[in-house]
């Protein structure tokens, strides 16, 4: 499965989950860092073990389990975002 990064629109979720290779070695900041940023960084850290499979391009090969987790996480975050807008 190939996940292609689409440049973000103004309020796109991918604007916050920065799927870039430069995040691979960055420590997780403790302050001023949203849960969505943390999720993106944790996902990227999880990919480090399989780094040989990933290109330095914007196209990233996800193992099936990681891609399932990613899509479920995005869905959950969208639900939370909608919930926050209602209240």
C-alpha positions in Angstrom: 0.0 0.0 0.0 1.3 3.5 -0.9 0.3 6.6 1.0 0.8 9.7 -1.0 1.2 13.0 0.9 -1.2 15.6 -0.4 -0.2 19.3 0.3 -2.4 20.6 3.0 -5.3 23.0 2.6 -5.8 25.8 5.2 -7.3 23.6 7.9 -6.4 20.1 6.7 -5.4 17.5 9.2 -2.2 16.7 7.3 -1.1 20.3 8.0 -0.6 19.2 11.6 0.5 15.6 11.1 3.8 16.4 9.3 4.7 13.3 7.4 8.3 14.3 6.5 11.6 12.4 6.9 13.1 15.3 8.8 10.9 14.4 11.8 12.5 11.0 12.1 15.2 12.0 14.5 13.5 14.8 16.4 12.7 14.2 20.1 9.1 14.7 21.1 8.7 18.2 22.5 6.8 18.4 25.8 5.3 21.9 25.6 3.4 23.6 22.8 2.9 20.3 21.0 -0.6 19.1 20.1 -1.8 15.5 20.4 -2.0 15.3 16.6 1.6 16.4 16.3 2.5 13.8 18.8 0.6 11.1 16.9 2.5 12.0 13.7 5.9 11.9 15.4 5.1 8.6 17.1 4.0 7.1 13.8 7.2 8.3 12.1 9.3 6.9 15.0 7.6 3.5 14.5 8.6 3.6 10.9 12.3 3.9 11.8 12.7 0.2 12.2 11.7 -0.3 8.6 13.4 2.8 7.2 15.0 0.9 4.3 11.5 0.4 2.9 10.8 4.1 2.9 12.0 6.6 0.3 13.1 10.1 1.2 10.4 11.3 -1.2 7.0 12.3 -0.1 5.6 8.8 -0.9 5.9 6.5 2.1 5.3 2.7 2.1 3.2 1.8 5.1 3.0 -1.8 6.5 -0.6 -2.9 6.5 -1.0 -2.6 10.3 0.6 0.8 10.5 -1.6 2.1 7.7 -4.7 0.8 9.4 -3.6 2.4 12.7 -3.0 5.7 10.9 -6.4 5.8 9.2 -8.2 4.9 12.4 -6.3 7.6 14.3 -7.1 10.2 11.7 -10.8 9.1 11.8 -10.8 9.4 15.6 -9.1 12.8 15.6 -11.7 14.1 13.1 -14.5 12.8 15.3 -12.9 14.6 18.3 -12.5 17.7 16.3 -16.2 17.7 15.3 -17.2 17.0 18.9 -15.2 20.0 20.0 -16.8 22.2 17.4 -20.2 21.3 18.6 -19.5 22.2 22.2 
